[in-house]
């Protein structure tokens, strides 16, 4: 049986645009209240807020720089004041196209802070503040590269590989009160800082981009589906990780 999301509150990081917006709207479509985190995209998050409220649910906006540990630590407490949290979706991340040799120390530290340290702190604080009489949910967005590292996007890949390990370790530590799972993404939205390249699809067995509808369905499965699934990584990549 699917869990009813009506009146449950979900915090989505990086919710202003792209996949964060899609996840927020998917949750709202099922009656969930949504807290939209953003850092600098004020106009975009205001647009997302209006779209979410179109589902006749409660919605709020919180600003925090995930590169600043003190702001990350405050985010969950601020969110919990607005409404007790049922779920946390760690979506926000940075994605620079740098390889091993041209990765600077700054690149390395920035990726680890935003893509790994911030989700750890948010998950830890979510668990400390969780007090609902249901099983809580954490969803981490990772990447197929995290389980099949290559030469490109070096610090990004390392940070996402760490997030996979965090997913599994947190699942062990937070059970049975909270389940923690991840979605490993493939070709779903072209990166904003890179030109769309159809060569990306050549090694993808399904030979197409994923749709946002498929992404939304996966998010809702992990928010509403069986509580007995934890520590899992679902690949939404058209089989890319198999090649």
N, C-alpha and C positions, 0 to 999 in steps of 0.2 A: 504494500500500500504506500502511496506517495505521501510524504509529509506535507501538511497544509502550511503554506508560507504566510497565510493571512495574518497581518499584524506582527509578524516577526521582523526584527530589524537586522539589516545586513550592512556592513561597512565595506565599501569597495575603494581600494586605493587607485589613484590615477584614473578617476571616473569621468573626467571631463570629456574625453574623446575616445575614438577608436574602440578597442575591445573593452576598456573599462566602462564606457558608455553603454555598450551592448549588453554587458553583464548586468549593469544596474537596471536597464530597461527590462531585461528578461525577468529579473527578480520582481520588479514592480508589477509586471504583467500578471504575476501569480499572487498579487496582494501583499507583497512584502514592503515594509518601510525601508528606505534606503538612505544611508549617510554617504555622501559623495565627497571623497577626498580629492584635493587638487593642490598643485603648488603654484603655478604661474598662469594657467589658462583660465582666467576669470570669465571672459566672455563665453568660452566653450562650456564651462561648468554651469553657468547660468542657463544656457540653452538646454543642457542635460537635465537640470533641475526642473525646468518647465515641462520637458517631455515626461519625466518620471511622475510629476504631479498630475499629468494627464490621465494616469491610471487611478486617480482618486486615493492615493496613499500618502503617508507622511514622508517628507524628504527634507534633508538638511545638508548644508555644505560646511566642510571644515578644511582649512588651509594648513599645510605643513610641508616643510622642506625635508624630504626623507634623507637628504644628505647631512642633516643636522640631528645627531642622536638625541639631544634634549627635546627637540620638537617631535621626534618619533615617539619618545617615551610618554609625551603628553597626549598624543592623538587618541589612544584608546580611552584614557580617563575622560577626555572631553566628549568623546562619542558616547560613553556609557552614561554621562549625565543627561544626554539628549534622550536616550532610550536603551534599555538593556539589550545587549547584542546577542543575537542567535548565531551569526556567521560572520566570518572575515574572509574577504577575497583579496589576496595579495597579487595585484595586477601590475602596479607601477614598476617600471624598470627603465634602464638606459641600455642602448644598443649601438655601440660604436664599431665600425668596420676597421678594426686594427688587428694585425697578426702578432705573433710572439715577439718578433724582432722590433717592431715599432711601437709596442705598448709601453707607455711611460708609467712611472710609478703613480702619477696622478690618475691616469686611466684606470690602472689596477685598483687603486683605493676607492675611486669613485664608483666603479662597477660593484665591488664587494659591499660597499656601504649601502647603496640604494637597492641592489638586487638580492642581497643576502642578509646583511646585518639588520636592515629595516624590517624585513619579514620576520626575522627571528624575534626582535624586540616586540613587534606588534602581536605575534603569536603568543609570546610569553605573557604580555600584559592582557591580552584577550582571555587567556586561561585564568589568570589571577582574578579578573573581574567577572568571570562567567558565573552566573548564579540562577540560570533558568532550569526548570524541572524537565528539560528535554536534552537530547544529545546535541552539543554544539558542533559546528562545522567550520573547518578552515580549508580553503582552496588556494593552492599556489599555482601560478601560471609559470611554467618552465618552457623548455624547448627540446625538440628532438635531438639537437646537438649536445644536450646535457648528458645523454647516454651514448652518444656516438661522436666524441670530440674530433674536430678536424683542425685545419690550419687557420681558418678564418675566424673572425670575431672572438679572439682569444680570451680577453678578460670577461666578456659577456658569457662565453661558454663555461668558463670556470665558475663564475658566480651562479649560473643556473644549475651546474652540476652540484654545487654546494647546497642549493635550494632543494634538489631532489633528496640529498642526504638528510637535510633538515626535515623534510616532509616525513621521511620514514622514522627518524629519531623522535620527532614530536608526536607521531602517531603512537609510538610505544609509551612515551612519557605521559601523554594526556588521556589515553584510554582509561576507563570507558566513558568518561564525561564528554570528551570531544574527539571527533574523528578528523583526520588530516589527510587530504589527498591532493594530487597535482594533475594538471592537464599539460601534456607536452605538445606544444604547437608546432605545426609545420607551415606550409604556404597558406596563409589565411588573409593577411593584409600586407601589401608591399610596404617595407619600411619607408618612413617619411623622408629620411635623409639619403635614400638610395633610389635610383631610377627603377621603374618596373621592368623586370627582366624575365621574359618567358622561358629563358634557359633554366630558370629555377625549377620548372615543371618537368624537365627532361628525366631526372632520376626519380620522380614521384610515380609510383605504380598506378595511382588513380588518374594521373595525367590531367589534373585540374586543381584550381584553388579551392580551398574549403569555403563554404558559405557562412555568413554570420549566423544564419539559422542553425546550422550544425554546431557552431560554437555555443550558441544560447542553449541548445538542447543538452549539451554536455554539462554546462554550468548548472542547469536546473536538475539534471540527474544527480549531481553530487550534492546539491542543496536539499533535494526532496527524496532521494532514493534510499536504499538500504543503509541502515546504521552499521551493518556488519562489515562494510567496506572501509578499510582505513589503511594508510600507508601505501596506497595504490597510485600508480602513474598511468593515466589514460593517454594514449597517443592519438591526438587529433591531427594527423599529418599525412593521411592518404597512403600510409605504408612507407614513408620516406626513411624511417629509422631501420628498415629491414634491408636496405640496399647498401 
